[in-house]
Amino acid sequence: MLPSIRINKNLSFVLCMFSGLLCGLFLLSILQMSLDSWLKAFSILTLGMLAFQIIVMKLRGMRLISLSFAFVVLSYVFHFGQIVFVGLLPEYDFQAFNIVLRLDQEYLKLASTFSLLVISLVVAGLVLVDRSPVRHLSTSKGSYNTELCKSVGWVMVITTFPVQVYLDILKASLGLEFGYLATFKTGLPGIVGDLGFLSYTGWALLILSYSAKKKTSLLIFAFVTTYLLFTMISGHRGHQLTVIIFLFLLISKSTLKLSWKRLFLLALVGFSLVSIVNAMFYFRQLDEKNVFQFLPLLFQQIQLDPISELIAEMGGTIKTPTLVIQQIPSYRGYGYGSTYFLSSISVIPNVGDLFSEINMSASFAKNIVGNALGGSYIGELYYNFSFFGIPFALLVGLFVGAVSNKLDSLISSGNFLAVGYYSSLSMYILWWPRDSFQSILRPWVWGAMIVFLLKLIIQQLQGGARNHLAKDTHPLQFAGREDQIN
């Protein structure tokens, strides 16, 4: 049986590299095909590579419910979702914007070839990472850590979630009145958004700290998931989905032991939620919006295939690598790694636009001409290193694998508070297929610092309270003993 077979990291690495080499040779041989034939051949190869890589990761002993696995799947879905639908289902009626047929054919083929090889090297990097050792906390330390985690979580939620709610209401109102692109122009500094996003680290800590009380933990997860779905009315969907995926990873590892029955129920719930999400997408395009118009859209989406439509809508990220290859170096020189080390400046708040030019240089997507252009870690690799970015994808895999294994180790050991240091990083890693390296650093650094500072403050307050209580109780105890002696 497959689960009983294990292969070491060296063999896993060789399998990934060899399959990537064969994949590259095949893709080079079909570049001259007509677009229709190429789309079909590429789609079949893409699905085959995904299946093969899942098998290799499983044989390597990697958990399929993990940050690493989710990152690989999202990389495929975001970059190749539309290509697969156009290639294998040419008669599919796109209700969303079909980007594949609007891109230059030559550059689309090159970008897709580059992207598939990058993902192959990412998986090769993932299988090289060994599992982090699990160091279980003692009973007393584990109990104290859980209570401290709970305190930090509540403080973060109470202080930052109202900011996130305000931002979401503002974006929803802008999106409903002026359209999706208007939601990017709230007029508020970026640090306000970072502050609001910290609330999801707080919710993550609460889900973990209440894991012993399953109903409470599940209730928190259900509340946050429902809220995130509601905020999709603004037009933003991908980032919310990555937060939901991250919280699901936490609750499935700490609270909810998955069985076939639960997987079926979760699939049913997921189907319903995706139907709601798709209905929201079409609802926001209506000129006049009210609840009575939303319900027919919801029933229509349930009757259709909402999963396919969601993948088709979100699977157009290949646009970014395509435009990057088309414009670099014809219109702008390569970055030569500059976006990665310049991104460290983004950690510092841009007060008075002091670092505006540096931040602009660090964000590769802002230097590419294109409408509604998002990021892509694959596009960023080409922007910096051309086709030599393919071997650099190994570093991406090593980085993601290290974070994923560390996360698993902390949850397994019961060191829930330390998960807070990696929560923002993990959520942005899941979003990295549609973003740049710059967007990862600031939320990670500031999120970890705030969790650490709150931990110190709460420990000091609790320590001071214990000392004060001790000073108050000693005289009473001494007086009581005197009474007994007398």
VMD Tcl script that draws the C-alpha trace (Angstrom):
set ca {
  {0.00 0.00 0.00}
  {1.14 3.54 -0.76}
  {1.10 4.88 2.81}
  {3.48 2.11 3.98}
  {6.13 2.97 1.35}
  {8.74 5.59 2.21}
  {11.58 7.00 0.13}
  {14.43 9.16 1.40}
  {15.01 12.77 0.47}
  {17.82 12.00 -1.98}
  {15.66 9.70 -4.09}
  {12.73 12.14 -3.83}
  {14.98 14.95 -5.03}
  {16.29 12.91 -7.97}
  {12.74 11.97 -9.00}
  {11.65 15.62 -8.93}
  {14.69 16.80 -10.86}
  {14.49 14.04 -13.47}
  {10.76 14.57 -14.02}
  {11.40 18.31 -14.33}
  {14.10 17.67 -16.95}
  {11.81 15.44 -19.01}
  {9.02 17.98 -18.61}
  {11.26 20.78 -19.87}
  {12.43 18.80 -22.91}
  {8.85 17.92 -23.82}
  {7.67 21.52 -23.45}
  {10.47 22.79 -25.66}
  {9.49 20.27 -28.32}
  {5.87 21.47 -28.51}
  {6.45 25.24 -28.59}
  {5.72 25.36 -32.33}
  {2.31 23.67 -32.00}
  {-0.85 25.60 -32.75}
  {-2.32 27.24 -29.67}
  {-5.26 24.82 -29.38}
  {-3.04 21.75 -29.61}
  {-0.47 23.26 -27.26}
  {-3.10 24.14 -24.65}
  {-4.39 20.57 -24.65}
  {-0.91 19.01 -24.43}
  {0.22 21.44 -21.73}
  {-2.95 20.89 -19.66}
  {-2.51 17.10 -19.69}
  {1.16 17.46 -18.74}
  {0.31 19.90 -15.94}
  {-2.23 17.56 -14.35}
  {0.20 14.66 -14.72}
  {3.03 16.61 -13.06}
  {0.76 17.63 -10.18}
  {-0.33 14.03 -9.60}
  {3.26 12.76 -9.79}
  {4.53 15.41 -7.37}
  {1.75 14.65 -4.87}
  {2.76 10.97 -4.95}
  {6.44 11.83 -4.43}
  {5.62 14.16 -1.52}
  {3.43 11.48 0.05}
  {6.12 8.80 -0.36}
  {8.63 11.20 1.18}
  {6.42 11.21 4.28}
  {5.12 14.74 3.85}
  {1.67 15.51 5.18}
  {-0.89 16.43 2.58}
  {-2.64 18.69 5.07}
  {0.27 21.07 5.44}
  {1.49 24.50 4.42}
  {3.87 22.96 1.87}
  {1.19 20.94 0.11}
  {-1.25 23.88 0.08}
  {1.46 26.13 -1.41}
  {2.10 23.70 -4.28}
  {-1.60 23.23 -5.06}
  {-2.27 26.99 -4.98}
  {0.72 27.57 -7.27}
  {-0.88 25.23 -9.81}
  {-4.42 26.56 -9.41}
  {-3.52 30.25 -9.57}
  {-1.16 29.95 -12.55}
  {-2.72 27.18 -14.63}
  {-6.42 27.13 -13.69}
  {-7.63 28.90 -16.82}
  {-5.13 27.16 -19.11}
  {-6.44 23.73 -18.08}
  {-10.06 24.76 -18.64}
  {-9.34 26.26 -22.06}
  {-7.16 23.29 -23.03}
  {-9.36 20.41 -21.89}
  {-12.78 22.06 -21.95}
  {-12.66 24.41 -24.96}
  {-16.45 24.77 -24.93}
  {-16.48 25.83 -21.28}
  {-18.50 29.01 -20.87}
  {-16.34 31.36 -18.83}
  {-18.51 33.53 -16.66}
  {-15.34 35.16 -15.37}
  {-12.77 37.05 -17.46}
  {-10.86 34.64 -19.71}
  {-7.29 35.90 -19.75}
  {-5.55 33.07 -21.61}
  {-6.88 33.86 -25.09}
  {-6.05 37.55 -24.68}
  {-2.32 37.07 -24.10}
  {0.37 36.88 -26.76}
  {0.61 33.19 -27.76}
  {4.40 33.05 -27.95}
  {4.96 34.62 -24.55}
  {2.12 32.62 -22.98}
  {3.86 29.39 -24.02}
  {7.23 30.57 -22.70}
  {5.73 31.80 -19.41}
  {3.80 28.57 -18.87}
  {6.92 26.50 -19.58}
  {8.95 28.61 -17.17}
  {6.22 28.44 -14.49}
  {5.84 24.66 -14.62}
  {9.60 24.17 -14.34}
  {9.77 26.60 -11.41}
  {7.07 24.68 -9.53}
  {8.94 21.42 -10.23}
  {12.06 22.89 -8.60}
  {9.98 24.21 -5.69}
  {8.76 20.67 -5.00}
  {12.36 19.43 -5.29}
  {13.30 21.93 -2.58}
  {10.37 20.88 -0.38}
  {11.36 17.21 -0.34}
  {14.89 18.11 0.81}
  {13.60 19.57 4.08}
  {13.62 17.16 7.02}
  {10.89 17.26 9.65}
  {11.58 19.51 12.60}
  {12.01 17.62 15.90}
  {8.99 17.68 18.22}
  {9.87 18.83 21.74}
  {6.84 18.31 23.95}
  {6.31 20.80 26.75}
  {5.91 19.53 30.29}
  {2.38 19.46 31.68}
  {2.88 22.62 33.75}
  {4.64 24.52 30.98}
  {2.07 23.36 28.44}
  {-0.82 24.59 30.58}
  {0.88 27.94 31.20}
  {1.73 28.32 27.50}
  {-1.89 27.68 26.53}
  {-3.22 30.27 28.99}
  {-0.62 32.80 27.86}
  {-1.50 32.05 24.23}
  {-5.16 32.66 25.06}
  {-4.38 36.01 26.70}
  {-2.21 37.21 23.81}
  {-4.85 36.08 21.32}
  {-7.67 37.96 23.01}
  {-5.62 41.15 23.34}
  {-4.75 41.04 19.63}
  {-8.34 40.38 18.56}
  {-9.85 43.06 20.81}
  {-7.35 45.74 19.74}
  {-6.94 45.00 16.02}
  {-10.10 43.29 14.77}
  {-12.15 46.54 14.92}
  {-9.55 48.06 12.57}
  {-9.99 45.14 10.16}
  {-13.79 45.46 10.33}
  {-13.55 49.18 9.53}
  {-11.28 48.49 6.55}
  {-13.56 45.75 5.23}
  {-16.64 47.95 5.51}
  {-14.80 50.75 3.71}
  {-13.66 48.41 0.91}
  {-17.12 46.87 0.58}
  {-18.75 50.28 0.22}
  {-16.14 51.39 -2.34}
  {-16.46 48.13 -4.27}
  {-20.25 48.24 -4.41}
  {-20.32 51.89 -5.49}
  {-17.28 52.29 -7.74}
  {-16.14 48.75 -8.61}
  {-13.38 46.36 -7.59}
  {-10.37 48.53 -8.49}
  {-11.61 51.32 -6.20}
  {-11.03 49.08 -3.16}
  {-7.28 49.54 -3.59}
  {-7.63 53.29 -3.04}
  {-8.89 53.60 0.53}
  {-6.68 56.63 1.20}
  {-5.31 54.99 4.35}
  {-1.62 54.20 4.96}
  {-0.54 50.60 4.49}
  {0.34 50.21 8.16}
  {-3.38 50.44 9.00}
  {-4.04 47.38 6.85}
  {-1.13 45.55 8.45}
  {-2.54 46.37 11.89}
  {-5.96 45.01 10.98}
  {-4.46 41.86 9.46}
  {-2.81 41.09 12.82}
  {-6.28 40.20 14.10}
  {-6.09 36.94 12.14}
  {-2.98 35.98 14.09}
  {-5.04 36.62 17.21}
  {-7.85 34.41 15.94}
  {-5.31 31.70 15.08}
  {-3.95 31.77 18.64}
  {-7.48 31.51 20.05}
  {-8.30 28.51 17.84}
  {-5.19 26.76 19.16}
  {-5.53 27.77 22.81}
  {-9.14 26.52 22.94}
  {-8.28 23.24 21.16}
  {-9.04 21.29 24.35}
  {-12.58 22.70 24.12}
  {-13.45 21.52 20.62}
  {-16.81 23.28 20.37}
  {-15.30 26.63 21.32}
  {-12.40 26.22 18.88}
  {-14.75 25.18 16.06}
  {-17.10 28.07 16.86}
  {-14.24 30.56 16.57}
  {-13.18 29.02 13.26}
  {-16.76 29.12 11.95}
  {-17.17 32.76 12.98}
  {-13.96 33.92 11.28}
  {-14.70 31.88 8.14}
  {-18.21 33.33 7.89}
  {-16.86 36.83 8.38}
  {-14.21 36.36 5.68}
  {-16.84 35.08 3.25}
  {-18.98 38.12 3.97}
  {-16.07 40.48 3.22}
  {-15.72 38.97 -0.26}
  {-18.56 41.21 -1.35}
  {-15.86 43.88 -1.86}
  {-14.44 41.81 -4.71}
  {-11.38 40.53 -2.84}
  {-11.54 36.74 -2.62}
  {-8.13 35.13 -2.93}
  {-6.55 36.54 0.21}
  {-9.57 35.61 2.31}
  {-9.42 32.05 0.98}
  {-5.75 31.73 1.93}
  {-6.54 32.88 5.49}
  {-9.35 30.31 5.69}
  {-6.98 27.60 4.42}
  {-4.39 28.53 7.05}
  {-6.94 28.47 9.89}
  {-8.23 25.14 8.60}
  {-4.68 23.74 8.71}
  {-4.43 24.83 12.35}
  {-7.76 23.42 13.46}
  {-7.27 20.13 11.59}
  {-3.94 19.59 13.36}
  {-4.94 20.74 16.84}
  {-8.65 20.14 17.28}
  {-10.36 18.22 14.50}
  {-9.24 14.68 13.69}
  {-10.29 14.08 10.10}
  {-12.25 10.98 9.12}
  {-13.99 10.08 5.87}
  {-17.32 11.21 7.34}
  {-15.91 14.56 8.40}
  {-14.14 14.97 5.06}
  {-17.47 14.43 3.29}
  {-19.20 16.97 5.53}
  {-16.37 19.46 5.02}
  {-16.57 18.93 1.26}
  {-20.31 19.61 1.42}
  {-19.77 22.75 3.47}
  {-16.97 23.80 1.13}
  {-19.24 23.34 -1.89}
  {-21.88 25.54 -0.27}
  {-19.35 28.20 0.72}
  {-17.85 28.33 -2.77}
  {-21.37 28.75 -4.18}
  {-21.83 31.74 -1.90}
  {-18.47 33.17 -2.96}
  {-19.30 32.82 -6.66}
  {-22.71 34.39 -6.14}
  {-20.98 37.34 -4.46}
  {-18.72 37.73 -7.49}
  {-21.68 38.19 -9.84}
  {-23.69 40.13 -7.28}
  {-21.08 42.88 -7.14}
  {-21.36 43.33 -10.93}
  {-25.06 44.27 -10.75}
  {-26.01 47.94 -11.06}
  {-28.66 47.70 -8.35}
  {-27.89 45.44 -5.41}
  {-30.20 44.06 -2.73}
  {-30.76 40.80 -0.87}
  {-33.61 39.72 -3.16}
  {-31.26 39.79 -6.15}
  {-28.57 37.84 -4.33}
  {-30.69 34.76 -3.52}
  {-31.47 33.82 -7.17}
  {-27.77 34.15 -7.97}
  {-26.95 31.81 -5.09}
  {-29.42 29.14 -6.26}
  {-28.04 29.46 -9.80}
  {-24.48 28.85 -8.59}
  {-25.53 25.80 -6.57}
  {-27.05 24.29 -9.74}
  {-23.86 24.99 -11.72}
  {-20.33 23.81 -10.85}
  {-19.05 26.43 -8.38}
  {-15.67 24.75 -7.79}
  {-14.81 24.85 -11.49}
  {-15.92 28.45 -11.81}
  {-13.85 29.52 -8.81}
  {-10.74 27.82 -10.22}
  {-11.38 29.37 -13.63}
  {-11.81 32.85 -12.19}
  {-8.75 32.72 -9.93}
  {-6.54 30.77 -12.33}
  {-5.37 33.69 -14.44}
  {-2.17 34.56 -12.58}
  {-0.18 33.32 -15.60}
  {-0.80 36.83 -16.94}
  {1.94 38.19 -14.66}
  {4.80 35.87 -15.77}
  {3.67 36.33 -19.38}
  {3.90 40.13 -19.24}
  {7.18 39.95 -17.31}
  {8.80 37.77 -20.00}
  {7.33 40.02 -22.68}
  {8.69 43.24 -21.15}
  {11.94 42.18 -19.44}
  {14.58 43.05 -20.61}
  {13.02 44.71 -23.70}
  {11.64 47.68 -21.75}
  {13.40 47.36 -18.42}
  {16.56 45.60 -17.19}
  {16.62 42.53 -14.97}
  {16.45 43.04 -11.22}
  {19.39 40.72 -10.44}
  {17.90 39.92 -7.03}
  {17.30 43.56 -6.07}
  {13.62 43.03 -5.23}
  {14.55 40.57 -2.50}
  {17.10 42.61 -0.56}
  {15.31 45.95 -1.17}
  {12.19 44.35 0.35}
  {13.87 44.52 3.76}
  {13.30 48.30 3.69}
  {9.54 47.70 3.60}
  {9.73 46.59 7.23}
  {10.28 50.26 8.16}
  {7.07 52.38 8.03}
  {7.18 54.72 5.03}
  {6.65 57.92 7.03}
  {6.65 60.99 4.81}
  {7.19 58.86 1.69}
  {10.84 58.51 2.69}
  {11.18 55.05 1.16}
  {8.65 55.37 -1.68}
  {11.20 55.00 -4.48}
  {12.89 52.03 -2.81}
  {9.55 50.34 -2.19}
  {8.60 50.92 -5.82}
  {11.81 49.24 -6.97}
  {11.22 46.34 -4.57}
  {7.74 45.67 -5.96}
  {8.41 44.13 -9.36}
  {4.74 44.12 -10.43}
  {4.58 47.92 -10.17}
  {7.33 48.12 -12.78}
  {5.41 46.03 -15.30}
  {2.82 47.58 -17.62}
  {-0.56 45.87 -17.31}
  {-4.11 46.41 -16.09}
  {-5.06 44.98 -12.67}
  {-1.72 43.18 -12.53}
  {-1.04 41.17 -9.40}
  {2.16 39.57 -8.20}
  {3.59 36.09 -8.66}
  {6.66 34.58 -7.04}
  {7.27 32.87 -10.38}
  {7.12 36.16 -12.27}
  {9.44 37.72 -9.71}
  {12.04 34.99 -10.27}
  {12.10 35.75 -13.99}
  {12.12 39.52 -13.35}
  {15.33 39.10 -11.36}
  {17.17 36.23 -13.04}
  {15.55 35.47 -16.43}
  {15.43 31.70 -17.07}
  {18.23 31.31 -14.53}
  {15.46 31.87 -11.97}
  {14.49 28.21 -12.36}
  {17.30 26.83 -10.12}
  {16.61 29.63 -7.61}
  {13.17 28.06 -7.15}
  {14.93 25.43 -5.02}
  {15.45 28.14 -2.40}
  {11.73 28.93 -2.47}
  {10.97 25.26 -1.78}
  {13.52 25.06 1.04}
  {12.10 28.22 2.62}
  {8.44 27.14 2.42}
  {9.30 23.62 3.58}
  {11.21 24.90 6.61}
  {8.31 27.13 7.69}
  {5.78 24.33 7.12}
  {7.76 21.81 9.17}
  {8.34 24.32 11.96}
  {4.62 25.04 12.11}
  {3.79 21.32 12.33}
  {6.40 20.82 15.06}
  {5.11 23.68 17.22}
  {1.49 22.51 16.99}
  {2.42 18.87 17.70}
  {4.46 19.88 20.76}
  {1.67 22.07 22.16}
  {3.80 25.23 21.92}
  {0.85 27.20 20.61}
  {2.09 30.69 21.46}
  {5.17 30.24 19.25}
  {2.83 29.59 16.31}
  {1.98 33.29 16.55}
  {5.50 34.15 15.39}
  {4.85 32.32 12.12}
  {1.14 33.00 11.53}
  {1.41 36.13 9.38}
  {4.31 34.57 7.49}
  {2.33 31.39 6.80}
  {-0.75 33.25 5.57}
  {1.32 35.37 3.21}
  {3.23 32.33 1.96}
  {-0.11 30.88 0.85}
  {-0.78 34.16 -0.95}
  {2.75 34.32 -2.42}
  {1.71 32.64 -5.71}
  {-0.22 35.86 -6.36}
  {2.10 38.32 -4.64}
  {5.73 39.39 -4.28}
  {8.42 38.79 -1.67}
  {8.05 42.37 -0.46}
  {4.54 41.67 0.85}
  {5.77 38.85 3.10}
  {8.40 40.63 5.19}
  {6.62 43.50 6.94}
  {3.59 41.52 8.21}
  {5.91 38.73 9.38}
  {8.42 40.93 11.24}
  {5.86 43.23 12.85}
  {3.49 40.38 13.63}
  {6.22 38.38 15.39}
  {7.42 41.47 17.29}
  {3.93 42.33 18.54}
  {3.27 38.75 19.68}
  {6.61 38.76 21.54}
  {5.97 42.17 23.17}
  {2.46 41.18 24.26}
  {3.89 38.00 25.73}
  {6.42 39.99 27.79}
  {3.83 42.54 28.95}
  {1.30 39.90 30.00}
  {4.00 37.90 31.78}
  {5.08 41.02 33.67}
  {1.50 41.84 34.64}
  {0.82 38.28 35.75}
  {4.12 38.17 37.66}
  {3.37 41.47 39.36}
  {-0.12 40.29 40.31}
  {1.29 37.10 41.82}
  {3.88 39.05 43.80}
  {1.24 41.49 45.04}
  {-1.01 38.62 46.06}
  {1.86 36.95 47.89}
  {2.61 40.13 49.85}
  {-1.04 40.47 50.84}
  {-1.43 36.88 51.98}
  {1.70 36.48 54.09}
  {0.60 38.85 56.94}
  {-2.79 37.19 57.12}
  {-1.25 33.76 57.33}
  {1.16 34.96 60.03}
  {-1.65 36.58 62.02}
  {-3.72 33.43 61.79}
  {-0.88 31.38 63.18}
  {-0.50 33.85 66.07}
  {-4.19 33.47 66.90}
  {-3.82 29.73 66.93}
  {-0.77 29.92 69.18}
  {-2.47 32.30 71.58}
}
mol new
graphics top color blue
foreach p $ca { graphics top sphere $p radius 0.5 }
foreach p [lrange $ca 0 end-1] q [lrange $ca 1 end] { graphics top cylinder $p $q radius 0.2 }
display resetview
